[in-house]
Amino acid sequence: MSNLPASGVALGFLEALIGSPIIIIVTLLALLVAGVIIIFVVGTLLLFLPALIVAGVVWWMTGSELFAGGAFLLVALVALAKK
């Protein structure tokens, strides 16, 4: 016979591993928030990837950070307007 609570095998294992059900709920909410933040950051990076590439090419061709920044802003604004 197992000494796990009758709340289910998976939840019982987590309770035995972590502790109280409140800690489990807080941990799952923290993981959910972290996942949403990661998805948001990756989506934003993908949205600005063309602007980063164009800015890199402009900087490589001209050597000017001012022109590269302007190209980045211009392409980023176009990408945001298109979305």
Phi and psi restraints in degrees (range 20) as a CNS / XPLOR table:
assign (resid 1 and name C) (resid 2 and name N)
       (resid 2 and name CA) (resid 2 and name C) 1.0 -88.5 20.0 2
assign (resid 2 and name N) (resid 2 and name CA)
       (resid 2 and name C) (resid 3 and name N) 1.0 148.9 20.0 2
assign (resid 2 and name C) (resid 3 and name N)
       (resid 3 and name CA) (resid 3 and name C) 1.0 -96.5 20.0 2
assign (resid 3 and name N) (resid 3 and name CA)
       (resid 3 and name C) (resid 4 and name N) 1.0 19.7 20.0 2
assign (resid 3 and name C) (resid 4 and name N)
       (resid 4 and name CA) (resid 4 and name C) 1.0 -77.6 20.0 2
assign (resid 4 and name N) (resid 4 and name CA)
       (resid 4 and name C) (resid 5 and name N) 1.0 150.0 20.0 2
assign (resid 4 and name C) (resid 5 and name N)
       (resid 5 and name CA) (resid 5 and name C) 1.0 -65.9 20.0 2
assign (resid 5 and name N) (resid 5 and name CA)
       (resid 5 and name C) (resid 6 and name N) 1.0 164.1 20.0 2
assign (resid 5 and name C) (resid 6 and name N)
       (resid 6 and name CA) (resid 6 and name C) 1.0 -83.7 20.0 2
assign (resid 6 and name N) (resid 6 and name CA)
       (resid 6 and name C) (resid 7 and name N) 1.0 19.1 20.0 2
assign (resid 6 and name C) (resid 7 and name N)
       (resid 7 and name CA) (resid 7 and name C) 1.0 -88.5 20.0 2
assign (resid 7 and name N) (resid 7 and name CA)
       (resid 7 and name C) (resid 8 and name N) 1.0 13.0 20.0 2
assign (resid 7 and name C) (resid 8 and name N)
       (resid 8 and name CA) (resid 8 and name C) 1.0 113.0 20.0 2
assign (resid 8 and name N) (resid 8 and name CA)
       (resid 8 and name C) (resid 9 and name N) 1.0 153.2 20.0 2
assign (resid 8 and name C) (resid 9 and name N)
       (resid 9 and name CA) (resid 9 and name C) 1.0 -67.9 20.0 2
assign (resid 9 and name N) (resid 9 and name CA)
       (resid 9 and name C) (resid 10 and name N) 1.0 -47.3 20.0 2
assign (resid 9 and name C) (resid 10 and name N)
       (resid 10 and name CA) (resid 10 and name C) 1.0 -65.8 20.0 2
assign (resid 10 and name N) (resid 10 and name CA)
       (resid 10 and name C) (resid 11 and name N) 1.0 -46.9 20.0 2
assign (resid 10 and name C) (resid 11 and name N)
       (resid 11 and name CA) (resid 11 and name C) 1.0 -66.0 20.0 2
assign (resid 11 and name N) (resid 11 and name CA)
       (resid 11 and name C) (resid 12 and name N) 1.0 -38.0 20.0 2
assign (resid 11 and name C) (resid 12 and name N)
       (resid 12 and name CA) (resid 12 and name C) 1.0 -62.9 20.0 2
assign (resid 12 and name N) (resid 12 and name CA)
       (resid 12 and name C) (resid 13 and name N) 1.0 -40.1 20.0 2
assign (resid 12 and name C) (resid 13 and name N)
       (resid 13 and name CA) (resid 13 and name C) 1.0 -63.6 20.0 2
assign (resid 13 and name N) (resid 13 and name CA)
       (resid 13 and name C) (resid 14 and name N) 1.0 -43.7 20.0 2
assign (resid 13 and name C) (resid 14 and name N)
       (resid 14 and name CA) (resid 14 and name C) 1.0 -65.1 20.0 2
assign (resid 14 and name N) (resid 14 and name CA)
       (resid 14 and name C) (resid 15 and name N) 1.0 -39.4 20.0 2
assign (resid 14 and name C) (resid 15 and name N)
       (resid 15 and name CA) (resid 15 and name C) 1.0 -64.3 20.0 2
assign (resid 15 and name N) (resid 15 and name CA)
       (resid 15 and name C) (resid 16 and name N) 1.0 -40.1 20.0 2
assign (resid 15 and name C) (resid 16 and name N)
       (resid 16 and name CA) (resid 16 and name C) 1.0 -68.5 20.0 2
assign (resid 16 and name N) (resid 16 and name CA)
       (resid 16 and name C) (resid 17 and name N) 1.0 -33.4 20.0 2
assign (resid 16 and name C) (resid 17 and name N)
       (resid 17 and name CA) (resid 17 and name C) 1.0 -79.6 20.0 2
assign (resid 17 and name N) (resid 17 and name CA)
       (resid 17 and name C) (resid 18 and name N) 1.0 -44.2 20.0 2
assign (resid 17 and name C) (resid 18 and name N)
       (resid 18 and name CA) (resid 18 and name C) 1.0 -99.3 20.0 2
assign (resid 18 and name N) (resid 18 and name CA)
       (resid 18 and name C) (resid 19 and name N) 1.0 -51.4 20.0 2
assign (resid 18 and name C) (resid 19 and name N)
       (resid 19 and name CA) (resid 19 and name C) 1.0 143.7 20.0 2
assign (resid 19 and name N) (resid 19 and name CA)
       (resid 19 and name C) (resid 20 and name N) 1.0 -126.8 20.0 2
assign (resid 19 and name C) (resid 20 and name N)
       (resid 20 and name CA) (resid 20 and name C) 1.0 -77.3 20.0 2
assign (resid 20 and name N) (resid 20 and name CA)
       (resid 20 and name C) (resid 21 and name N) 1.0 159.1 20.0 2
assign (resid 20 and name C) (resid 21 and name N)
       (resid 21 and name CA) (resid 21 and name C) 1.0 -62.0 20.0 2
assign (resid 21 and name N) (resid 21 and name CA)
       (resid 21 and name C) (resid 22 and name N) 1.0 -28.5 20.0 2
assign (resid 21 and name C) (resid 22 and name N)
       (resid 22 and name CA) (resid 22 and name C) 1.0 -64.1 20.0 2
assign (resid 22 and name N) (resid 22 and name CA)
       (resid 22 and name C) (resid 23 and name N) 1.0 -41.2 20.0 2
assign (resid 22 and name C) (resid 23 and name N)
       (resid 23 and name CA) (resid 23 and name C) 1.0 -64.4 20.0 2
assign (resid 23 and name N) (resid 23 and name CA)
       (resid 23 and name C) (resid 24 and name N) 1.0 -37.5 20.0 2
assign (resid 23 and name C) (resid 24 and name N)
       (resid 24 and name CA) (resid 24 and name C) 1.0 -63.9 20.0 2
assign (resid 24 and name N) (resid 24 and name CA)
       (resid 24 and name C) (resid 25 and name N) 1.0 -45.1 20.0 2
assign (resid 24 and name C) (resid 25 and name N)
       (resid 25 and name CA) (resid 25 and name C) 1.0 -64.4 20.0 2
assign (resid 25 and name N) (resid 25 and name CA)
       (resid 25 and name C) (resid 26 and name N) 1.0 -44.3 20.0 2
assign (resid 25 and name C) (resid 26 and name N)
       (resid 26 and name CA) (resid 26 and name C) 1.0 -63.7 20.0 2
assign (resid 26 and name N) (resid 26 and name CA)
       (resid 26 and name C) (resid 27 and name N) 1.0 -40.8 20.0 2
assign (resid 26 and name C) (resid 27 and name N)
       (resid 27 and name CA) (resid 27 and name C) 1.0 -64.0 20.0 2
assign (resid 27 and name N) (resid 27 and name CA)
       (resid 27 and name C) (resid 28 and name N) 1.0 -43.9 20.0 2
assign (resid 27 and name C) (resid 28 and name N)
       (resid 28 and name CA) (resid 28 and name C) 1.0 -65.4 20.0 2
assign (resid 28 and name N) (resid 28 and name CA)
       (resid 28 and name C) (resid 29 and name N) 1.0 -38.8 20.0 2
assign (resid 28 and name C) (resid 29 and name N)
       (resid 29 and name CA) (resid 29 and name C) 1.0 -65.8 20.0 2
assign (resid 29 and name N) (resid 29 and name CA)
       (resid 29 and name C) (resid 30 and name N) 1.0 -39.5 20.0 2
assign (resid 29 and name C) (resid 30 and name N)
       (resid 30 and name CA) (resid 30 and name C) 1.0 -64.5 20.0 2
assign (resid 30 and name N) (resid 30 and name CA)
       (resid 30 and name C) (resid 31 and name N) 1.0 -41.1 20.0 2
assign (resid 30 and name C) (resid 31 and name N)
       (resid 31 and name CA) (resid 31 and name C) 1.0 -65.0 20.0 2
assign (resid 31 and name N) (resid 31 and name CA)
       (resid 31 and name C) (resid 32 and name N) 1.0 -37.7 20.0 2
assign (resid 31 and name C) (resid 32 and name N)
       (resid 32 and name CA) (resid 32 and name C) 1.0 -64.5 20.0 2
assign (resid 32 and name N) (resid 32 and name CA)
       (resid 32 and name C) (resid 33 and name N) 1.0 -45.2 20.0 2
assign (resid 32 and name C) (resid 33 and name N)
       (resid 33 and name CA) (resid 33 and name C) 1.0 -63.9 20.0 2
assign (resid 33 and name N) (resid 33 and name CA)
       (resid 33 and name C) (resid 34 and name N) 1.0 -42.8 20.0 2
assign (resid 33 and name C) (resid 34 and name N)
       (resid 34 and name CA) (resid 34 and name C) 1.0 -62.1 20.0 2
assign (resid 34 and name N) (resid 34 and name CA)
       (resid 34 and name C) (resid 35 and name N) 1.0 -40.6 20.0 2
assign (resid 34 and name C) (resid 35 and name N)
       (resid 35 and name CA) (resid 35 and name C) 1.0 -63.9 20.0 2
assign (resid 35 and name N) (resid 35 and name CA)
       (resid 35 and name C) (resid 36 and name N) 1.0 -42.2 20.0 2
assign (resid 35 and name C) (resid 36 and name N)
       (resid 36 and name CA) (resid 36 and name C) 1.0 -64.4 20.0 2
assign (resid 36 and name N) (resid 36 and name CA)
       (resid 36 and name C) (resid 37 and name N) 1.0 -41.3 20.0 2
assign (resid 36 and name C) (resid 37 and name N)
       (resid 37 and name CA) (resid 37 and name C) 1.0 -64.3 20.0 2
assign (resid 37 and name N) (resid 37 and name CA)
       (resid 37 and name C) (resid 38 and name N) 1.0 -42.7 20.0 2
assign (resid 37 and name C) (resid 38 and name N)
       (resid 38 and name CA) (resid 38 and name C) 1.0 -63.0 20.0 2
assign (resid 38 and name N) (resid 38 and name CA)
       (resid 38 and name C) (resid 39 and name N) 1.0 -43.3 20.0 2
assign (resid 38 and name C) (resid 39 and name N)
       (resid 39 and name CA) (resid 39 and name C) 1.0 -63.5 20.0 2
assign (resid 39 and name N) (resid 39 and name CA)
       (resid 39 and name C) (resid 40 and name N) 1.0 -40.9 20.0 2
assign (resid 39 and name C) (resid 40 and name N)
       (resid 40 and name CA) (resid 40 and name C) 1.0 -63.5 20.0 2
assign (resid 40 and name N) (resid 40 and name CA)
       (resid 40 and name C) (resid 41 and name N) 1.0 -43.7 20.0 2
assign (resid 40 and name C) (resid 41 and name N)
       (resid 41 and name CA) (resid 41 and name C) 1.0 -65.8 20.0 2
assign (resid 41 and name N) (resid 41 and name CA)
       (resid 41 and name C) (resid 42 and name N) 1.0 -43.9 20.0 2
assign (resid 41 and name C) (resid 42 and name N)
       (resid 42 and name CA) (resid 42 and name C) 1.0 -63.7 20.0 2
assign (resid 42 and name N) (resid 42 and name CA)
       (resid 42 and name C) (resid 43 and name N) 1.0 -42.0 20.0 2
assign (resid 42 and name C) (resid 43 and name N)
       (resid 43 and name CA) (resid 43 and name C) 1.0 -62.1 20.0 2
assign (resid 43 and name N) (resid 43 and name CA)
       (resid 43 and name C) (resid 44 and name N) 1.0 -40.8 20.0 2
assign (resid 43 and name C) (resid 44 and name N)
       (resid 44 and name CA) (resid 44 and name C) 1.0 -66.0 20.0 2
assign (resid 44 and name N) (resid 44 and name CA)
       (resid 44 and name C) (resid 45 and name N) 1.0 -42.2 20.0 2
assign (resid 44 and name C) (resid 45 and name N)
       (resid 45 and name CA) (resid 45 and name C) 1.0 -61.8 20.0 2
assign (resid 45 and name N) (resid 45 and name CA)
       (resid 45 and name C) (resid 46 and name N) 1.0 -40.3 20.0 2
assign (resid 45 and name C) (resid 46 and name N)
       (resid 46 and name CA) (resid 46 and name C) 1.0 -66.9 20.0 2
assign (resid 46 and name N) (resid 46 and name CA)
       (resid 46 and name C) (resid 47 and name N) 1.0 -34.0 20.0 2
assign (resid 46 and name C) (resid 47 and name N)
       (resid 47 and name CA) (resid 47 and name C) 1.0 -66.8 20.0 2
assign (resid 47 and name N) (resid 47 and name CA)
       (resid 47 and name C) (resid 48 and name N) 1.0 -38.3 20.0 2
assign (resid 47 and name C) (resid 48 and name N)
       (resid 48 and name CA) (resid 48 and name C) 1.0 -94.6 20.0 2
assign (resid 48 and name N) (resid 48 and name CA)
       (resid 48 and name C) (resid 49 and name N) 1.0 4.2 20.0 2
assign (resid 48 and name C) (resid 49 and name N)
       (resid 49 and name CA) (resid 49 and name C) 1.0 -61.4 20.0 2
assign (resid 49 and name N) (resid 49 and name CA)
       (resid 49 and name C) (resid 50 and name N) 1.0 -45.1 20.0 2
assign (resid 49 and name C) (resid 50 and name N)
       (resid 50 and name CA) (resid 50 and name C) 1.0 -60.4 20.0 2
assign (resid 50 and name N) (resid 50 and name CA)
       (resid 50 and name C) (resid 51 and name N) 1.0 -38.4 20.0 2
assign (resid 50 and name C) (resid 51 and name N)
       (resid 51 and name CA) (resid 51 and name C) 1.0 -65.4 20.0 2
assign (resid 51 and name N) (resid 51 and name CA)
       (resid 51 and name C) (resid 52 and name N) 1.0 -38.3 20.0 2
assign (resid 51 and name C) (resid 52 and name N)
       (resid 52 and name CA) (resid 52 and name C) 1.0 -66.1 20.0 2
assign (resid 52 and name N) (resid 52 and name CA)
       (resid 52 and name C) (resid 53 and name N) 1.0 -40.8 20.0 2
assign (resid 52 and name C) (resid 53 and name N)
       (resid 53 and name CA) (resid 53 and name C) 1.0 -64.9 20.0 2
assign (resid 53 and name N) (resid 53 and name CA)
       (resid 53 and name C) (resid 54 and name N) 1.0 -45.7 20.0 2
assign (resid 53 and name C) (resid 54 and name N)
       (resid 54 and name CA) (resid 54 and name C) 1.0 -63.1 20.0 2
assign (resid 54 and name N) (resid 54 and name CA)
       (resid 54 and name C) (resid 55 and name N) 1.0 -43.0 20.0 2
assign (resid 54 and name C) (resid 55 and name N)
       (resid 55 and name CA) (resid 55 and name C) 1.0 -63.3 20.0 2
assign (resid 55 and name N) (resid 55 and name CA)
       (resid 55 and name C) (resid 56 and name N) 1.0 -38.6 20.0 2
assign (resid 55 and name C) (resid 56 and name N)
       (resid 56 and name CA) (resid 56 and name C) 1.0 -63.8 20.0 2
assign (resid 56 and name N) (resid 56 and name CA)
       (resid 56 and name C) (resid 57 and name N) 1.0 -41.9 20.0 2
assign (resid 56 and name C) (resid 57 and name N)
       (resid 57 and name CA) (resid 57 and name C) 1.0 -66.1 20.0 2
assign (resid 57 and name N) (resid 57 and name CA)
       (resid 57 and name C) (resid 58 and name N) 1.0 -42.5 20.0 2
assign (resid 57 and name C) (resid 58 and name N)
       (resid 58 and name CA) (resid 58 and name C) 1.0 -63.6 20.0 2
assign (resid 58 and name N) (resid 58 and name CA)
       (resid 58 and name C) (resid 59 and name N) 1.0 -42.9 20.0 2
assign (resid 58 and name C) (resid 59 and name N)
       (resid 59 and name CA) (resid 59 and name C) 1.0 -64.1 20.0 2
assign (resid 59 and name N) (resid 59 and name CA)
       (resid 59 and name C) (resid 60 and name N) 1.0 -39.7 20.0 2
assign (resid 59 and name C) (resid 60 and name N)
       (resid 60 and name CA) (resid 60 and name C) 1.0 -65.4 20.0 2
assign (resid 60 and name N) (resid 60 and name CA)
       (resid 60 and name C) (resid 61 and name N) 1.0 -38.8 20.0 2
assign (resid 60 and name C) (resid 61 and name N)
       (resid 61 and name CA) (resid 61 and name C) 1.0 -77.6 20.0 2
assign (resid 61 and name N) (resid 61 and name CA)
       (resid 61 and name C) (resid 62 and name N) 1.0 -37.4 20.0 2
assign (resid 61 and name C) (resid 62 and name N)
       (resid 62 and name CA) (resid 62 and name C) 1.0 -105.0 20.0 2
assign (resid 62 and name N) (resid 62 and name CA)
       (resid 62 and name C) (resid 63 and name N) 1.0 -27.1 20.0 2
assign (resid 62 and name C) (resid 63 and name N)
       (resid 63 and name CA) (resid 63 and name C) 1.0 76.6 20.0 2
assign (resid 63 and name N) (resid 63 and name CA)
       (resid 63 and name C) (resid 64 and name N) 1.0 4.0 20.0 2
assign (resid 63 and name C) (resid 64 and name N)
       (resid 64 and name CA) (resid 64 and name C) 1.0 -98.4 20.0 2
assign (resid 64 and name N) (resid 64 and name CA)
       (resid 64 and name C) (resid 65 and name N) 1.0 120.8 20.0 2
assign (resid 64 and name C) (resid 65 and name N)
       (resid 65 and name CA) (resid 65 and name C) 1.0 -70.7 20.0 2
assign (resid 65 and name N) (resid 65 and name CA)
       (resid 65 and name C) (resid 66 and name N) 1.0 -28.8 20.0 2
assign (resid 65 and name C) (resid 66 and name N)
       (resid 66 and name CA) (resid 66 and name C) 1.0 -64.6 20.0 2
assign (resid 66 and name N) (resid 66 and name CA)
       (resid 66 and name C) (resid 67 and name N) 1.0 -47.4 20.0 2
assign (resid 66 and name C) (resid 67 and name N)
       (resid 67 and name CA) (resid 67 and name C) 1.0 -65.2 20.0 2
assign (resid 67 and name N) (resid 67 and name CA)
       (resid 67 and name C) (resid 68 and name N) 1.0 -38.9 20.0 2
assign (resid 67 and name C) (resid 68 and name N)
       (resid 68 and name CA) (resid 68 and name C) 1.0 -63.9 20.0 2
assign (resid 68 and name N) (resid 68 and name CA)
       (resid 68 and name C) (resid 69 and name N) 1.0 -42.7 20.0 2
assign (resid 68 and name C) (resid 69 and name N)
       (resid 69 and name CA) (resid 69 and name C) 1.0 -64.1 20.0 2
assign (resid 69 and name N) (resid 69 and name CA)
       (resid 69 and name C) (resid 70 and name N) 1.0 -41.5 20.0 2
assign (resid 69 and name C) (resid 70 and name N)
       (resid 70 and name CA) (resid 70 and name C) 1.0 -63.6 20.0 2
assign (resid 70 and name N) (resid 70 and name CA)
       (resid 70 and name C) (resid 71 and name N) 1.0 -41.6 20.0 2
assign (resid 70 and name C) (resid 71 and name N)
       (resid 71 and name CA) (resid 71 and name C) 1.0 -63.9 20.0 2
assign (resid 71 and name N) (resid 71 and name CA)
       (resid 71 and name C) (resid 72 and name N) 1.0 -40.8 20.0 2
assign (resid 71 and name C) (resid 72 and name N)
       (resid 72 and name CA) (resid 72 and name C) 1.0 -61.1 20.0 2
assign (resid 72 and name N) (resid 72 and name CA)
       (resid 72 and name C) (resid 73 and name N) 1.0 -48.0 20.0 2
assign (resid 72 and name C) (resid 73 and name N)
       (resid 73 and name CA) (resid 73 and name C) 1.0 -62.8 20.0 2
assign (resid 73 and name N) (resid 73 and name CA)
       (resid 73 and name C) (resid 74 and name N) 1.0 -41.4 20.0 2
assign (resid 73 and name C) (resid 74 and name N)
       (resid 74 and name CA) (resid 74 and name C) 1.0 -63.4 20.0 2
assign (resid 74 and name N) (resid 74 and name CA)
       (resid 74 and name C) (resid 75 and name N) 1.0 -48.5 20.0 2
assign (resid 74 and name C) (resid 75 and name N)
       (resid 75 and name CA) (resid 75 and name C) 1.0 -68.3 20.0 2
assign (resid 75 and name N) (resid 75 and name CA)
       (resid 75 and name C) (resid 76 and name N) 1.0 -36.9 20.0 2
assign (resid 75 and name C) (resid 76 and name N)
       (resid 76 and name CA) (resid 76 and name C) 1.0 -64.9 20.0 2
assign (resid 76 and name N) (resid 76 and name CA)
       (resid 76 and name C) (resid 77 and name N) 1.0 -41.3 20.0 2
assign (resid 76 and name C) (resid 77 and name N)
       (resid 77 and name CA) (resid 77 and name C) 1.0 -64.4 20.0 2
assign (resid 77 and name N) (resid 77 and name CA)
       (resid 77 and name C) (resid 78 and name N) 1.0 -39.6 20.0 2
assign (resid 77 and name C) (resid 78 and name N)
       (resid 78 and name CA) (resid 78 and name C) 1.0 -63.9 20.0 2
assign (resid 78 and name N) (resid 78 and name CA)
       (resid 78 and name C) (resid 79 and name N) 1.0 -41.3 20.0 2
assign (resid 78 and name C) (resid 79 and name N)
       (resid 79 and name CA) (resid 79 and name C) 1.0 -66.1 20.0 2
assign (resid 79 and name N) (resid 79 and name CA)
       (resid 79 and name C) (resid 80 and name N) 1.0 -39.7 20.0 2
assign (resid 79 and name C) (resid 80 and name N)
       (resid 80 and name CA) (resid 80 and name C) 1.0 -67.7 20.0 2
assign (resid 80 and name N) (resid 80 and name CA)
       (resid 80 and name C) (resid 81 and name N) 1.0 -39.2 20.0 2
assign (resid 80 and name C) (resid 81 and name N)
       (resid 81 and name CA) (resid 81 and name C) 1.0 -67.7 20.0 2
assign (resid 81 and name N) (resid 81 and name CA)
       (resid 81 and name C) (resid 82 and name N) 1.0 -34.6 20.0 2
assign (resid 81 and name C) (resid 82 and name N)
       (resid 82 and name CA) (resid 82 and name C) 1.0 -71.0 20.0 2
assign (resid 82 and name N) (resid 82 and name CA)
       (resid 82 and name C) (resid 83 and name N) 1.0 -31.8 20.0 2
